């Protein structure tokens, strides 16, 4: 990772936590190097035995839970049906105090019909019911499950997250009858007991355990993994602990080593997850284990949301980058040079939607597929990026498109400029084309600054 990017991330983490930042222990360079070496050893031991997916951020991908497979494919919607929980897990990232209104991406759904229409409009293939604890509002939860399955049937995989404390035989039977495909238990919320999931096996088609990798729980979890398999659990998902303002005091008091990044995460948690995955493979437990790293969530889930929203606000001359950002290319030059280039596009019989004049006759926007038709010698190249995001209502800060669902409910997709304007000329244009229009490799500082908007970084996060 470039030194400038590291400093930017450090600065962002400091600003997020202010005076409390000083309570966190980050690794010194030597300690970070030792931890990276330990991770490298674990990954090498797993090489050839597991499948590394999503740019090396998710493993083992050999046998993912159905919901995880849909998530990796970019087809997942998560509905937070309630904001209240009856457990007080030290690692919980949110307050979990208010029941609230069912919502996803800040958009609220007061009726199951509205949510069904939303799933249909945006082309989802999988949906989950989360919280809070969804079984604190069972009637609401059942209504949404029934509505989704009644509309989509087997075409929509539907799963539910629960701490299991309320999952008695009657509740599980109702979820089965409503059509639930998969249930995921956070056994960490209930002292790592397995009684609730045992009740679910044979009732709900797929039973998954999904928990954060808590470092001090590794010895117990190694015992529980064999017991999970014997009980009939189908999959085990492990997450990396992430610091938030809500769980700050709990995590900071546990002596963890933290990592800088887009968000502050726990180094020890990642090593714990990889150790547990190695244990499952080494002991041949036949329990599929998936380590869902924070960088997977941050890179791929956010990219998929941007991609899903982009068609509502994208222009014909824009391209969607691998990272899910809308990229606009604009030639800057004299009106005469711009005019000649426009005539060249027209003479070549190009689709008029792929190019057009900007705010003046000194600007010409064009799609990258037209790159071979451009003589760049009289021009500078302006490159701009935008992200498409969903909102419940118009913010009036950015261009937007109102999206009306079949039920009449309306939401907004807004395009927000990200990054700075990049103005290139001469050899800089060639280097940009080589790296992002073609496949050349370059360590140029300018291109490194543009890289996050173009392509997703690969591998697990750096330790610093």
Beta strands, then each sheet from edge to edge (+ up, - down):
strand 1: 58-59
strand 2: 76-80
strand 3: 103-104
strand 4: 107-108
strand 5: 126-130
strand 6: 157-162
strand 7: 182-185
strand 8: 206-212
strand 9: 235-239
strand 10: 258-259
strand 11: 265-266
strand 12: 288-292
strand 13: 319-320
strand 14: 326-332
strand 15: 355-357
strand 16: 363-366
strand 17: 380-391
strand 18: 400-404
strand 19: 410-424
sheet 1: 1+ 12- 9- 8- 7- 6- 5- 2-
sheet 2: 3+ 4-
sheet 3: 10+ 11-
sheet 4: 13+ 14- 16+ 15-
sheet 5: 13+ 14- 17+ 19- 18+
end
